[in-house]
Amino acid sequence: MGILAAQADERVKDVKVDPDALEVDLMDGRSIRVPLAWYPRLFEASEAERSHWELCGGGYGIHWPDIDEHLSTEGLLRGAPAPRKTA
C-alpha cells in the first residue's frame, strides 16, 4: 500500500512582512510564519525596504537588496533565526 503525497516545492511564491512577522508562501501551498524579531535587519528596516524583495537562488531564496538581507526557504523551514552578533 503506497501513500500518495504532493511533491514538495519549497520555492517562494510570495512574501509578506508586517510589523510583527515574516510570512513566506511556498509553491506547494505551505506558508511559513516567523517572528520578525528573528531577523534584525528586517525588523529595523522601513516598510518600503521590507516590501522591496526579490527571488534568488532559483526561487529558494529571498533577497532584500536595500538592506542586503538574504533568507532561504531551507533555513525558514528549519526555524533558524539570524545568527546573533557577538560584541
Secondary structure by P-SEA (a helix, b strand, c coil): cbbbbcccccccccccccccbbbbbccccbbbbbbccccccccccccccccccccccccccccccccbbbbbaaaaaaccccccccc
